[in-house]
Amino acid sequence: MLIAFNKPYGVLCQFTDRSTPPRPTLAGFGLPAGVYPAGRLDFDSEGLLLLTDDGALAHRLTDPRHRQPKTYWVQVEGDPDDARLQPLRDGVVLRDGPTRPAAARRIEPQALWPRDPPVRFRKTVPDAWLEITLREGRNRQVRRMTAAVGLPTLRLVRVAIGDVALDGLAPGAWRRV
C-alpha cells in the first residue's frame, strides 16, 4: 500500500512525540494502520509525504542510490537571477560535503493554501518562488542550499516524489496511490 499525504506545517513525520508539550504528529490524520513514512519532511516544511507498509518500496523511495527525484516549491527571500541559481544547478558545497546538481528555476508565485502561522512579510525585502528538484535527501538540504547562495527559505512545499504529485490534495488529506 502506498499513501500520498499532504503534511501540514508544524506536524512531525512520526506517529508519537515524547516532547513536552507534545507536538502534532501523523497520528491525528486517520491514516491506515500499519503504514510508516518513506522518508521525512521537516516539522516546518509542508507537502507530499509518502507512507507505506512495504519495506522494499520504502527503501526504493528513500535510498539515495535510486536517485528518486523530489520536487519542491520554495519561497525565498531575495531576488534570484540565473547567477544566483547556477550554483544550485552545479551543486553547492555544504558542511557535510558537496550536493548533487539540482534542477532549479524561478517560477511564478504559487496559489497554495494559507499557512498557519503565515510567512512573514516585509515591504522592503523582496521574495520569489523557485522550483527545485533534488535526487538526494539530506537533512534540511533545500534550506541549507538556498541559504548557501544567499536566498534564505521562507516557505518550503514538496510537490512531487518521482511520479507521485500532490495534485490538489488539501493539507492533512491523504489518498491511496
Backbone as a printed PyTorch tensor [residue, N CA C, xyz], in Angstrom:
tensor([[[  0.8490,  -1.1700,   0.0000],
         [  0.0000,   0.0000,   0.0000],
         [  0.8990,   1.2400,   0.0000]],

        [[  0.5350,   2.2230,  -0.8000],
         [  1.2630,   3.4880,  -0.8490],
         [  0.2450,   4.6060,  -0.6570]],

        [[  0.5400,   5.4850,   0.2840],
         [ -0.3460,   6.5960,   0.6310],
         [  0.3720,   7.9090,   0.3260]],

        [[ -0.3220,   8.8230,  -0.3510],
         [  0.1670,  10.1950,  -0.5380],
         [ -0.5500,  11.0520,   0.4980]],

        [[  0.2130,  11.7750,   1.2970],
         [ -0.3240,  12.5990,   2.3800],
         [  0.2210,  14.0070,   2.2260]],

        [[ -0.6360,  15.0080,   2.3670],
         [ -0.1870,  16.4000,   2.3440],
         [  0.0570,  16.8240,   3.7870]],

        [[  1.3250,  16.7650,   4.1970],
         [  1.6920,  17.0920,   5.5750],
         [  1.5860,  18.5920,   5.8070]],

        [[  0.7660,  18.9840,   6.7760],
         [  0.6890,  20.4120,   7.0950],
         [  1.9560,  20.9110,   7.7940]],

        [[  2.1380,  22.2200,   7.7620],
         [  3.2040,  22.8850,   8.5100],
         [  3.0140,  22.5520,   9.9980]],

        [[  4.1040,  22.2990,  10.7000],
         [  4.0360,  22.1050,  12.1440],
         [  3.5720,  20.7250,  12.5790]],

        [[  3.7450,  19.7290,  11.7230],
         [  3.3970,  18.3460,  12.0670],
         [  4.6620,  17.5040,  11.9440]],

        [[  4.8990,  16.6440,  12.9400],
         [  6.0550,  15.7390,  12.9030],
         [  5.7810,  14.5730,  11.9720]],

        [[  6.8050,  14.0790,  11.3040],
         [  6.6980,  12.9170,  10.4010],
         [  6.8700,  11.6270,  11.1800]],

        [[  6.1490,  11.5080,  12.2580],
         [  6.1450,  10.2920,  13.0680],
         [  4.7880,  10.2120,  13.7610]],

        [[  4.5010,   9.0730,  14.3720],
         [  3.1810,   8.8630,  14.9610],
         [  3.1240,   9.1770,  16.4440]],

        [[  4.2690,   9.3660,  17.0910],
         [  4.2790,   9.7160,  18.5150],
         [  5.2890,  10.8380,  18.7430]],

        [[  5.0960,  11.5530,  19.8510],
         [  6.0360,  12.6110,  20.2370],
         [  6.1500,  12.6000,  21.7510]],

        [[  7.3650,  12.5110,  22.2300],
         [  7.5890,  12.4610,  23.6780],
         [  7.9720,  13.8110,  24.2600]],

        [[  7.9610,  14.8600,  23.4430],
         [  8.3500,  16.1740,  23.9670],
         [  7.2120,  16.7620,  24.8000]],

        [[  7.5470,  17.7500,  25.5970],
         [  6.5580,  18.4340,  26.4250],
         [  6.5710,  19.9050,  26.0740]],

        [[  5.4560,  20.4880,  25.6630],
         [  4.1950,  19.8000,  25.3680],
         [  4.3220,  19.0180,  24.0660]],

        [[  3.4960,  17.9790,  23.8950],
         [  3.5890,  17.1910,  22.6610],
         [  3.2030,  18.0190,  21.4360]],

        [[  3.8630,  17.7300,  20.3250],
         [  3.5790,  18.4120,  19.0620],
         [  2.6530,  17.5390,  18.2140]],

        [[  1.9660,  18.1400,  17.2430],
         [  1.1000,  17.3380,  16.3710],
         [  1.9140,  16.3020,  15.5970]],

        [[  1.3450,  15.1130,  15.4340],
         [  2.0020,  14.0210,  14.7260],
         [  1.0720,  13.4610,  13.6550]],

        [[  1.5510,  12.4820,  12.9180],
         [  0.7550,  11.8170,  11.8860],
         [ -0.4430,  11.0760,  12.4710]],

        [[ -0.4000,  10.7690,  13.7640],
         [ -1.4730,  10.0030,  14.3980],
         [ -2.8220,  10.7270,  14.3290]],

        [[ -2.8260,  12.0230,  14.1560],
         [ -4.0710,  12.7770,  14.1690],
         [ -4.7800,  12.8930,  12.8260]],

        [[ -4.3800,  12.1100,  11.8160],
         [ -4.9310,  12.3100,  10.4740],
         [ -5.6630,  11.1000,   9.8960]],

        [[ -5.9580,  10.1010,  10.7160],
         [ -6.7420,   8.9570,  10.2650],
         [ -6.0880,   8.1250,   9.1780]],

        [[ -4.7760,   8.0560,   9.1990],
         [ -4.0530,   7.2530,   8.2070],
         [ -4.2870,   5.7650,   8.4660]],

        [[ -4.2050,   4.9340,   7.4290],
         [ -4.4070,   3.4930,   7.6240],
         [ -3.3900,   2.9050,   8.5970]],

        [[ -3.8160,   1.8830,   9.3300],
         [ -2.9240,   1.2120,  10.2760],
         [ -1.8020,   0.5090,   9.5210]],

        [[ -0.6170,   0.4880,  10.1300],
         [  0.4990,  -0.2780,   9.5860],
         [  1.3640,   0.4460,   8.5820]],

        [[  1.0440,   1.6950,   8.2380],
         [  1.8970,   2.4370,   7.3120],
         [  2.8880,   3.2840,   8.1060]],

        [[  4.0020,   3.5790,   7.4740],
         [  5.0050,   4.4370,   8.0900],
         [  5.6190,   5.3030,   6.9970]],

        [[  6.1970,   6.4410,   7.3740],
         [  6.7420,   7.3600,   6.3660],
         [  7.9110,   6.7620,   5.5990]],

        [[  7.8920,   6.9460,   4.2920],
         [  9.0220,   6.5920,   3.4280],
         [  9.7890,   7.8910,   3.2150]],

        [[ 10.6840,   8.1880,   4.1360],
         [ 11.4050,   9.4580,   4.1230],
         [ 10.8140,  10.4120,   5.1410]],

        [[ 11.3180,  11.6320,   5.1290],
         [ 10.8950,  12.6130,   6.1280],
         [ 10.6410,  13.9430,   5.4500]],

        [[  9.9440,  14.7790,   6.1790],
         [  9.7250,  16.1600,   5.7840],
         [  9.7880,  16.9450,   7.0800]],

        [[ 10.5970,  17.9860,   7.1160],
         [ 10.8160,  18.7310,   8.3530],
         [  9.5140,  19.2320,   8.9700]],

        [[  9.5450,  19.4340,  10.2690],
         [  8.4270,  19.9770,  11.0430],
         [  7.9160,  21.2700,  10.4190]],

        [[  8.8410,  22.1230,   9.9410],
         [  8.4590,  23.4260,   9.4000],
         [  8.3600,  23.4380,   7.8700]],

        [[  8.2680,  22.2430,   7.2730],
         [  8.0350,  22.1200,   5.8330],
         [  6.6660,  21.4890,   5.6170]],

        [[  6.1550,  21.6510,   4.4100],
         [  4.8100,  21.1770,   4.0960],
         [  4.8630,  20.3250,   2.8390]],

        [[  3.7510,  19.6350,   2.5830],
         [  3.6060,  18.9890,   1.3020],
         [  3.6560,  17.4820,   1.3290]],

        [[  4.0140,  16.9200,   0.1860],
         [  3.8920,  15.4910,  -0.0620],
         [  4.8010,  14.6480,   0.8220]],

        [[  4.1680,  13.7250,   1.5150],
         [  4.8610,  12.7050,   2.2910],
         [  4.2580,  11.3750,   1.8520]],

        [[  5.1090,  10.4290,   1.4980],
         [  4.6240,   9.0960,   1.1240],
         [  4.7450,   8.1800,   2.3270]],

        [[  3.7070,   7.3750,   2.5430],
         [  3.6970,   6.3850,   3.6190],
         [  3.3870,   5.0310,   3.0010]],

        [[  3.9780,   3.9850,   3.5660],
         [  3.7840,   2.6480,   3.0140],
         [  3.8770,   1.6020,   4.1130]],

        [[  3.3660,   0.4150,   3.8100],
         [  3.5390,  -0.7430,   4.6800],
         [  4.5230,  -1.7340,   4.0620]],

        [[  5.1980,  -1.3180,   2.9880],
         [  6.0940,  -2.1750,   2.2140],
         [  7.5350,  -1.6890,   2.3890]],

        [[  8.3290,  -2.4330,   3.1470],
         [  9.7030,  -2.0250,   3.4290],
         [ 10.5680,  -1.9040,   2.1890]],

        [[ 10.4070,  -2.8110,   1.2190],
         [ 11.2030,  -2.7470,  -0.0110],
         [ 10.8520,  -1.4970,  -0.8060]],

        [[  9.5830,  -1.1590,  -0.8580],
         [  9.1610,   0.0590,  -1.5570],
         [  9.7120,   1.2970,  -0.8430]],

        [[  9.6310,   1.3190,   0.4680],
         [ 10.1830,   2.4500,   1.2310],
         [ 11.6640,   2.6200,   0.9240]],

        [[ 12.3970,   1.5140,   0.8340],
         [ 13.8280,   1.5700,   0.5250],
         [ 14.0520,   2.1670,  -0.8740]],

        [[ 13.2720,   1.7050,  -1.8660],
         [ 13.4290,   2.2370,  -3.2290],
         [ 13.1200,   3.7290,  -3.2810]],

        [[ 12.1880,   4.1790,  -2.4810],
         [ 11.8080,   5.5950,  -2.4920],
         [ 12.8270,   6.4840,  -1.7810]],

        [[ 13.5330,   5.9410,  -0.8100],
         [ 14.3790,   6.7930,   0.0330],
         [ 15.8760,   6.6040,  -0.1520]],

        [[ 16.3220,   5.4600,  -0.6310],
         [ 17.7610,   5.2160,  -0.7530],
         [ 18.3480,   6.1230,  -1.8320]],

        [[ 19.3900,   6.9110,  -1.4980],
         [ 19.9760,   7.8390,  -2.4700],
         [ 20.4980,   7.1680,  -3.7400]],

        [[ 20.8240,   5.8800,  -3.6730],
         [ 21.3120,   5.1870,  -4.8630],
         [ 20.2550,   5.1090,  -5.9600]],

        [[ 18.9860,   5.1700,  -5.5770],
         [ 17.9060,   5.1080,  -6.5600],
         [ 17.6030,   6.4720,  -7.1800]],

        [[ 18.1720,   7.5260,  -6.6080],
         [ 18.0730,   8.8900,  -7.1480],
         [ 16.6480,   9.2830,  -7.5210]],

        [[ 15.7270,   9.0030,  -6.6180],
         [ 14.3200,   9.3520,  -6.8170],
         [ 14.1840,  10.8840,  -6.7950]],

        [[ 13.6750,  11.5030,  -7.8520],
         [ 13.5570,  12.9670,  -7.8490],
         [ 12.4880,  13.4440,  -6.8670]],

        [[ 12.8240,  14.4920,  -6.1470],
         [ 11.8970,  15.1430,  -5.2120],
         [ 11.8100,  16.6110,  -5.6180]],

        [[ 10.5940,  17.0830,  -5.8760],
         [ 10.4070,  18.4420,  -6.3720],
         [  9.7590,  19.3000,  -5.2960]],

        [[ 10.3100,  20.4970,  -5.1230],
         [  9.8680,  21.4310,  -4.0910],
         [  9.5510,  22.7790,  -4.7150]],

        [[  8.5410,  23.4430,  -4.1720],
         [  8.3170,  24.8630,  -4.4330],
         [  8.8300,  25.5870,  -3.2100]],

        [[  9.7260,  26.5390,  -3.4420],
         [ 10.4420,  27.1860,  -2.3500],
         [ 10.2740,  28.6980,  -2.4560]],

        [[  9.6930,  29.2890,  -1.4360],
         [  9.6210,  30.7430,  -1.3700],
         [ 10.8890,  31.2130,  -0.6650]],

        [[ 11.6490,  32.0590,  -1.3440],
         [ 12.9150,  32.5260,  -0.7940],
         [ 12.8940,  34.0340,  -0.6160]],

        [[ 13.7390,  34.4730,   0.2800],
         [ 13.9420,  35.9030,   0.4950],
         [ 15.0200,  36.3510,  -0.4790]],

        [[ 14.7170,  37.3760,  -1.2550],
         [ 15.6830,  37.8680,  -2.2260],
         [ 15.1000,  37.8330,  -3.6240]],

        [[ 15.9260,  38.2440,  -4.5860],
         [ 15.5000,  38.3280,  -5.9800],
         [ 16.4840,  37.5110,  -6.8230]],

        [[ 16.2330,  36.2000,  -6.9520],
         [ 17.2070,  35.3310,  -7.6200],
         [ 17.2720,  35.5530,  -9.1240]],

        [[ 18.4900,  35.5850,  -9.6350],
         [ 18.7000,  35.6100, -11.0820],
         [ 19.4800,  34.3370, -11.4300]],

        [[ 19.7980,  34.1640, -12.7010],
         [ 20.4970,  32.9470, -13.1150],
         [ 21.8460,  32.7760, -12.4220]],

        [[ 22.5280,  33.8670, -12.1630],
         [ 23.8290,  33.7780, -11.4990],
         [ 23.6850,  33.2000, -10.0850]],

        [[ 22.5840,  33.5270,  -9.4080],
         [ 22.3420,  33.0010,  -8.0640],
         [ 21.8700,  31.5460,  -8.1100]],

        [[ 21.1710,  31.1650,  -9.1840],
         [ 20.6340,  29.8100,  -9.2870],
         [ 21.6640,  28.8070,  -9.8180]],

        [[ 22.6590,  29.2930, -10.5590],
         [ 23.6310,  28.3810, -11.1660],
         [ 24.3620,  27.5080, -10.1440]],

        [[ 24.7680,  28.0410,  -8.9960],
         [ 25.4210,  27.1600,  -8.0180],
         [ 24.5100,  26.0050,  -7.5670]],

        [[ 23.1950,  26.2400,  -7.4920],
         [ 22.2800,  25.1550,  -7.1430],
         [ 22.2980,  24.0900,  -8.2370]],

        [[ 22.3510,  24.5450,  -9.4820],
         [ 22.3690,  23.6290, -10.6310],
         [ 23.6830,  22.8540, -10.7240]],

        [[ 24.7590,  23.4650, -10.2660],
         [ 26.0800,  22.8320, -10.3260],
         [ 26.3500,  21.9320,  -9.1230]],

        [[ 25.6850,  22.2130,  -8.0100],
         [ 25.9600,  21.5350,  -6.7440],
         [ 26.6160,  22.5120,  -5.7970]],

        [[ 26.1040,  22.5840,  -4.5970],
         [ 26.5780,  23.5260,  -3.5840],
         [ 27.4120,  22.7510,  -2.5690]],

        [[ 28.4890,  23.3590,  -2.0840],
         [ 29.2850,  22.7210,  -1.0430],
         [ 28.6990,  23.1250,   0.3090]],

        [[ 28.2430,  22.1110,   1.0520],
         [ 27.7110,  22.3180,   2.3970],
         [ 28.6980,  21.7440,   3.3990]],

        [[ 28.4340,  21.9340,   4.6810],
         [ 29.3550,  21.4280,   5.7010],
         [ 29.5480,  19.9190,   5.6250]],

        [[ 28.5170,  19.1920,   5.1640],
         [ 28.6380,  17.7370,   5.0660],
         [ 29.0340,  17.2850,   3.6650]],

        [[ 29.5750,  18.2100,   2.8660],
         [ 30.0870,  17.8630,   1.5470],
         [ 29.2540,  18.4590,   0.4290]],

        [[ 29.7180,  18.2750,  -0.8110],
         [ 29.0150,  18.8520,  -1.9560],
         [ 27.7010,  18.1160,  -2.2300]],

        [[ 26.7070,  18.8720,  -2.6920],
         [ 25.4380,  18.2740,  -3.0870],
         [ 25.5280,  17.8480,  -4.5450]],

        [[ 24.6330,  16.9690,  -4.9400],
         [ 24.4990,  16.6510,  -6.3540],
         [ 23.8690,  17.8520,  -7.0370]],

        [[ 24.1040,  18.0240,  -8.3180],
         [ 23.4270,  19.1050,  -9.0390],
         [ 21.9080,  18.9640,  -8.9180]],

        [[ 21.2330,  20.0980,  -8.8390],
         [ 19.7770,  20.1350,  -8.7260],
         [ 19.2020,  20.9120,  -9.8990]],

        [[ 17.9910,  20.5930, -10.2780],
         [ 17.2740,  21.4320, -11.2380],
         [ 16.7090,  22.5870, -10.4280]],

        [[ 16.9460,  23.8090, -10.8730],
         [ 16.4780,  24.9840, -10.1400],
         [ 16.0640,  26.0550, -11.1330]],

        [[ 14.8420,  26.5480, -10.9480],
         [ 14.3600,  27.6210, -11.8190],
         [ 13.4020,  28.4940, -11.0310]],

        [[ 13.3330,  29.7400, -11.4650],
         [ 12.3900,  30.6740, -10.8610],
         [ 11.0090,  30.3990, -11.4560]],

        [[  9.9740,  30.4460, -10.6130],
         [  8.6030,  30.2330, -11.0640],
         [  7.7230,  31.3660, -10.5450]],

        [[  6.5490,  31.4830, -11.1150],
         [  5.5900,  32.4850, -10.6430],
         [  5.1190,  32.1140,  -9.2350]],

        [[  4.6800,  33.1050,  -8.4490],
         [  4.1430,  32.7980,  -7.1140],
         [  3.0300,  31.7400,  -7.2230]],

        [[  3.0490,  30.8070,  -6.3020],
         [  2.1340,  29.6800,  -6.3530],
         [  0.8590,  29.9300,  -5.5460]],

        [[ -0.2540,  29.4510,  -6.0830],
         [ -1.5430,  29.5440,  -5.3890],
         [ -1.6440,  28.3370,  -4.4560]],

        [[ -1.2300,  28.5300,  -3.2280],
         [ -1.2430,  27.4700,  -2.2260],
         [ -2.2240,  27.8160,  -1.1160]],

        [[ -2.5170,  26.8470,  -0.2970],
         [ -3.3280,  27.0480,   0.8910],
         [ -2.6190,  28.0200,   1.8280]],

        [[ -3.3700,  28.7260,   2.6600],
         [ -2.7220,  29.6190,   3.6390],
         [ -1.9350,  28.7970,   4.6610]],

        [[ -0.8320,  29.3470,   5.0980],
         [ -0.0380,  28.6740,   6.1200],
         [ -0.3280,  29.3020,   7.4680]],

        [[ -0.3950,  28.4780,   8.5070],
         [ -0.6240,  28.9650,   9.8660],
         [  0.5480,  28.5160,  10.7300]],

        [[  1.4020,  29.4430,  11.1860],
         [  1.3330,  30.8940,  11.0120],
         [  1.7910,  31.2960,   9.6080]],

        [[  1.3260,  32.4630,   9.1590],
         [  1.7270,  32.9080,   7.8160],
         [  3.2160,  33.2330,   7.7480]],

        [[  3.7400,  33.1840,   6.5320],
         [  5.1280,  33.5790,   6.2810],
         [  5.2350,  35.0690,   6.5550]],

        [[  6.3280,  35.4810,   7.2000],
         [  6.4870,  36.9090,   7.4990],
         [  6.5990,  37.6980,   6.1940]],

        [[  6.0280,  38.8570,   6.1930],
         [  6.0650,  39.7210,   5.0150],
         [  6.7790,  41.0100,   5.3900]],

        [[  7.7450,  41.4230,   4.5500],
         [  8.4410,  42.6920,   4.7870],
         [  8.4270,  43.4720,   3.4790]],

        [[  7.9000,  44.6820,   3.5270],
         [  7.7690,  45.5250,   2.3290],
         [  9.1070,  45.7970,   1.6650]],

        [[ 10.1650,  45.9220,   2.4550],
         [ 11.4590,  46.3370,   1.9130],
         [ 12.3280,  45.1730,   1.4420]],

        [[ 11.8820,  43.9260,   1.6570],
         [ 12.6800,  42.7680,   1.2550],
         [ 11.8730,  41.9520,   0.2450]],

        [[ 12.3750,  41.8360,  -0.9930],
         [ 11.6290,  41.0700,  -1.9980],
         [ 11.6800,  39.5710,  -1.6940]],

        [[ 10.7070,  38.8650,  -2.2370],
         [ 10.7580,  37.4090,  -2.1650],
         [ 10.3800,  36.8520,  -3.5330]],

        [[ 10.6800,  35.5790,  -3.7430],
         [ 10.4200,  34.9330,  -5.0290],
         [ 10.1870,  33.4500,  -4.7830]],

        [[  9.6530,  32.7790,  -5.8030],
         [  9.4240,  31.3420,  -5.7400],
         [ 10.3800,  30.6240,  -6.6900]],

        [[ 10.8970,  29.4960,  -6.2220],
         [ 11.7460,  28.6340,  -7.0260],
         [ 11.1290,  27.2410,  -7.0790]],

        [[ 11.4300,  26.5330,  -8.1390],
         [ 11.1450,  25.1110,  -8.1910],
         [ 12.4920,  24.4080,  -8.1960]],

        [[ 12.7060,  23.5460,  -7.2150],
         [ 13.9750,  22.8490,  -7.0640],
         [ 13.6940,  21.3540,  -7.0390]],

        [[ 14.4290,  20.6070,  -7.8670],
         [ 14.3010,  19.1540,  -7.8790],
         [ 15.6440,  18.5440,  -7.5050]],

        [[ 15.6190,  17.7280,  -6.4500],
         [ 16.8120,  17.0500,  -5.9380],
         [ 16.7270,  15.5610,  -6.2350]],

        [[ 17.8760,  14.9180,  -6.2540],
         [ 17.9210,  13.4590,  -6.3780],
         [ 18.6960,  12.8640,  -5.2030]],

        [[ 18.6500,  13.5590,  -4.0940],
         [ 19.2080,  13.0770,  -2.8320],
         [ 18.3440,  13.6880,  -1.7400]],

        [[ 18.5940,  13.3730,  -0.5080],
         [ 17.7210,  13.8890,   0.5340],
         [ 18.4150,  14.0280,   1.8730]],

        [[ 19.2860,  14.9800,   1.9670],
         [ 19.9750,  15.2210,   3.2400],
         [ 19.0780,  16.0360,   4.1760]],

        [[ 19.4430,  16.0350,   5.4310],
         [ 18.6900,  16.7780,   6.4370],
         [ 18.6540,  18.2750,   6.0890]],

        [[ 17.4520,  18.8130,   5.9590],
         [ 17.2110,  20.2340,   5.6900],
         [ 17.9910,  20.7370,   4.4620]],

        [[ 18.1560,  19.8730,   3.4860],
         [ 19.0320,  20.1620,   2.3530],
         [ 18.5950,  21.3760,   1.5400]],

        [[ 17.3330,  21.4740,   1.1840],
         [ 16.8930,  22.6080,   0.3570],
         [ 17.1520,  23.9110,   1.1010]],

        [[ 16.8030,  23.9640,   2.3630],
         [ 17.0240,  25.1830,   3.1590],
         [ 18.5060,  25.5410,   3.2220]],

        [[ 19.3480,  24.5400,   3.4170],
         [ 20.7880,  24.8060,   3.5020],
         [ 21.3490,  25.2430,   2.1580]],

        [[ 20.8480,  24.6580,   1.0670],
         [ 21.3350,  25.0390,  -0.2670],
         [ 20.9380,  26.4730,  -0.6060]],

        [[ 19.6830,  26.8410,  -0.3660],
         [ 19.2680,  28.2120,  -0.7060],
         [ 19.9880,  29.2240,   0.1790]],

        [[ 20.2050,  28.8920,   1.4420],
         [ 20.9460,  29.8010,   2.3270],
         [ 22.3830,  29.9780,   1.8330]],

        [[ 22.9790,  28.9040,   1.3290],
         [ 24.3680,  28.9610,   0.8530],
         [ 24.5370,  29.8990,  -0.3330]],

        [[ 23.4720,  30.1370,  -1.0980],
         [ 23.5580,  31.0560,  -2.2340],
         [ 22.9020,  32.4010,  -1.9200]],

        [[ 22.6650,  32.6690,  -0.6230],
         [ 22.1460,  33.9690,  -0.2010],
         [ 20.6540,  34.1590,  -0.4120]],

        [[ 19.8990,  33.0580,  -0.4490],
         [ 18.4480,  33.1250,  -0.6300],
         [ 17.7630,  32.3150,   0.4710]],

        [[ 17.6330,  32.8760,   1.6760],
         [ 17.0350,  32.1100,   2.7730],
         [ 15.6120,  31.6590,   2.4430]],

        [[ 15.3000,  30.4310,   2.8260],
         [ 13.9710,  29.8650,   2.5870],
         [ 12.9550,  30.4290,   3.5690]],

        [[ 11.8270,  30.8750,   3.0320],
         [ 10.7100,  31.3530,   3.8470],
         [  9.6260,  30.2810,   3.9780]],

        [[  9.3720,  29.5620,   2.8840],
         [  8.3510,  28.5150,   2.8700],
         [  8.8220,  27.4020,   1.9450]],

        [[  8.5990,  26.1660,   2.3610],
         [  9.0630,  25.0130,   1.5990],
         [  7.9380,  23.9980,   1.4910]],

        [[  7.5490,  23.6940,   0.2410],
         [  6.4480,  22.7580,  -0.0160],
         [  6.9390,  21.6980,  -1.0020]],

        [[  6.9370,  20.4300,  -0.5760],
         [  7.2950,  19.3570,  -1.5090],
         [  6.0390,  19.0250,  -2.3190]],

        [[  6.1730,  19.0760,  -3.6450],
         [  5.0150,  18.8690,  -4.5210],
         [  5.0440,  17.5380,  -5.2680]],

        [[  6.1960,  16.8640,  -5.3200],
         [  6.2570,  15.5790,  -6.0200],
         [  7.4390,  14.7600,  -5.5300]],

        [[  7.2430,  13.4410,  -5.5670],
         [  8.3050,  12.4670,  -5.3490],
         [  8.1640,  11.4780,  -6.4960]],

        [[  9.1630,  11.4460,  -7.3700],
         [  9.0500,  10.6060,  -8.5540],
         [  7.8340,  11.0300,  -9.3640]],

        [[  6.9740,  10.0760,  -9.7020],
         [  5.7920,  10.4120, -10.4870],
         [  4.5380,  10.6030,  -9.6280]],

        [[  4.7050,  10.6570,  -8.3130],
         [  3.5800,  10.9180,  -7.4110],
         [  3.6070,  12.3940,  -7.0430]],

        [[  2.4750,  13.0770,  -7.2880],
         [  2.3930,  14.5180,  -7.0150],
         [  1.2370,  14.8080,  -6.0570]],

        [[  1.2650,  16.0010,  -5.4700],
         [  0.1720,  16.4200,  -4.5900],
         [ -1.1700,  16.4590,  -5.3270]],

        [[ -1.1640,  17.0060,  -6.5450],
         [ -2.3750,  17.0450,  -7.3760],
         [ -3.6150,  17.5130,  -6.6240]],

        [[ -3.5360,  18.6580,  -5.9670],
         [ -4.7100,  19.2520,  -5.3310],
         [ -5.0880,  18.6670,  -3.9870]],

        [[ -4.2820,  17.7940,  -3.4290],
         [ -4.5570,  17.2030,  -2.1230],
         [ -4.4550,  18.2960,  -1.0560]],

        [[ -5.5020,  18.4780,  -0.2750],
         [ -5.5360,  19.5290,   0.7510],
         [ -4.6230,  19.1700,   1.9220]],

        [[ -4.1250,  20.1650,   2.6640],
         [ -3.3050,  19.8720,   3.8430],
         [ -4.0680,  18.9690,   4.8170]],

        [[ -3.3870,  17.9220,   5.2810],
         [ -3.9900,  16.9800,   6.2150],
         [ -4.7710,  15.8620,   5.5400]],

        [[ -4.9590,  15.9440,   4.2320],
         [ -5.6910,  14.9130,   3.4870],
         [ -4.7230,  13.8850,   2.9190]],

        [[ -5.2430,  12.6890,   2.6210],
         [ -4.4230,  11.6250,   2.0470],
         [ -5.2580,  10.8220,   1.0540]],

        [[ -4.5270,  10.1000,   0.1920],
         [ -5.1690,   9.1950,  -0.7610],
         [ -4.2390,   8.0350,  -1.0360]],

        [[ -4.8400,   6.9010,  -1.4430],
         [ -4.0420,   5.7480,  -1.8710],
         [ -3.5200,   6.0220,  -3.2660]],

        [[ -2.2870,   5.6190,  -3.5100],
         [ -1.6770,   5.7980,  -4.8230],
         [ -1.7580,   4.4740,  -5.5680]]])
